[in-house]
Structures are given as structure tokens and as C-alpha cells.
């Protein structure tokens, strides 16, 4: 298995991306899509900008899978307004299922 894991301030990491290269589940160019359920299913929101608080979208602590169609890495945070534990989603990262620590924990994100 490759050593390219996501670094977290808690020393915990997400699983390896489900696929290499450009992902295809997120239908919005240059955006990050967040799904409520595993395997990029259920309700979805997307961001192409910094999001200080997911509460506005009803997605407070609800993300279970992520797909990036953005060529830049993207930070996610456990608390609103970029607080708490954080980790990076790599460019074009695709996660069908977030690990036990990050599942239903993301409250803000930014480039």
C-alpha cells in the first residue's frame, strides 16, 4: 500500500483514496462534494470556496464520504470556523467511506 496518507493534527489518518486519478462522482468542476452516506450516496453538498460552518447547509456533522474535482488540496475541520482537528483532502481525492474518527465530524473546510 502506498505511503500517501492524509495527515491529521490528531495523528489519525483517513483511509487511502478509493481510486487514483481524477474522480468522477462529484459533478461540479473545481469543487469538493460531501455526501451524507457512504459510497457517495444520499444528500450531497458541494463547495468551491471556503466554508466556515456547515450548519448553514444542514450538514453539521453529517459527512460520510467525499469526492474532490479540485486540482488543489482542501482542508477539513472537526469544528466550525476552521477549529479543532483537521486533515487534508488531496487534489482529486475520493473517499467512499470516512474512517471512524472523521465520519460525521466535519464542520468547516477551506482551500
N, C-alpha and C positions, 0 to 999 in steps of 0.2 A: 504494500500500500504506500502511496506517495506520502512524503512528509509535509505536504502543503495543507496544513490545517488552519482554521481560523484562530487567531489569538484572542483571548478574553482576559479582561482585567481580573477575573476570578480564577484564572489558571485552568478553567474548564474550556473545552472546545466543542464546536458543533461537529457533527459527522462530516465526512468528505462530501463534496458536491456529488449529486446523483449522476451527473453527466458532464463530460468535458466539452469545451467549445461553447458556442452560442446556444443558449437555452431557447425554448420556444413556447412555454406555457404563458408567459406574460405577453399580452397582445399590444402593449404600449412601448414604442421605441424610447430609448433613453430613460426608462423608468424602472422602478423596483415594485414588484407586485407582492402583496402579503395576503395569504389565504387563511381563513378561519379553520379549515380542516387539513388533515394530512393529504399528501399526493396532489397538491394544488387544486383542491376542490372546496366547495362551499362558498360562502360570501368572500368577496375579494375587494381590497382597496389597492390603489397604486400611488406612488409618489415619484415625482420628477424634481423635487425640491426638498428642502429641509422640513421636517415635521416635528414641531416642538411638543405636541401632545396628541396622541392617537384618540383621545376621548372625543374630539370633535366628530370623528367618523363612526363612533360606536365600536371601535376596535381596541379599546383599552384591554390589555392582557388577553388577546384572543388569537394571536398569530400562531399557526401550527406549521405552515410551510411558506417558503419564499422562492421567488424566481426573479432574477435580475436580467434586464435587457439593456443595462447601462455599461459603458466601457470603463467606468470608474468604480473603485471600491466604495462601499457605503457602510457607515457605522449604524448600529442599532443599540439602543439603551434600554435597561430594565425600568427606568423611571422617566417621567415626563421631563421635558426641557433638558435633555441630554445628561441626566443624572444616573447614579447607580452604576451597576455593572454594565460593561459594553463589550462589543466584539465587532469585527469587520465582516461584511459580505463581500467577497471578491467580485471583480468585474465579471459579468455573465454567470454569477454563482447561481446554483439551483439546488434547493434543499426540499426534498419531498416530505421530510419529517424532521422537525427540530428536536434536539435532544431533551432530556428530562429537565435540564436547567432552563433552557430558553423557551420551551413550549409554553404558550400562553403567558409570556412575561414581557414582551416588547411594548414599550410605551412612547418611544420617540426615536427619530432617526435623522441622519444627515450625511451629506457628502463631505 
